[in-house]
Amino acid sequence: MPRGRPVAQIVLCEEEKSQLLSLANSRALPHSLVQRAQIILSCAENEPNPAIAKRMGLSNLTVGK
């Protein structure tokens, strides 16, 4: 039996995905915004939160937000 709250499925249209990719690859925007875009893109590809947190060097709580 799974523990914790159920994970909401993130579905992005092509326009949203394109905008997030642009943000995630930016070198001019604040790092926090770039990081959020990267987290959302990873979540949309059904990567588990703990794996995202480990890969990006963040806490599980930060990714779960």
N, C-alpha and C positions, 0 to 999 in steps of 0.2 A: 504494500500500500504506500503510495507517494506521501511524502511529508511536506508541510508548508502550504502556502496558498497556491492555487492553480496559476500557471503562467498564461498571460494573455498573448494570443497570436498576433504578431505585427505583420500587416499586409500593406505593402507600399505600391502605389501606382508608378508608372515609369517617370512621370514628372517629379514626384517626391523623391524617388531613388536618385534621379539625376541631380536634384538640388542638394541632397545629402552627400552625394559623392563629391560635388563641387566644394561643399563645406569641409568635408573630411580631408581633402587634398590641399586645402588652402594653407599658405605659409604667412598670410597677412592677417588672418583673423585671430582672435584670442584663443589660446590653447584649450581653454575649457569648452568653447563652442566646437572646436575641431574634434575634441575627445567625445563629446556628446553625440556628434554625428557618426563617429566611428562605432560607438556603442550601439546606436540604433540600427545601423546597417548590419552589424553582427547579429543582433537579436532578430532582425528580419530574416536572416538566413538560418534561424533555429539553432544557433550556437548556444550552449548552456551558459548561464550567467557565471558560474565558477570558472569556466574555461576562458571566458572573455576577461574576467578580472585577473586571472593569472597571466594571460598573454599581454595585457595592457599594464600590468603592475598596479592594479587598483584593488580596492576592497570589494568584497561581494556586496556590501551595503550600497556602495556608490553605483555599481552596475545595476543593482536591483531597483534603484530609484527611477 
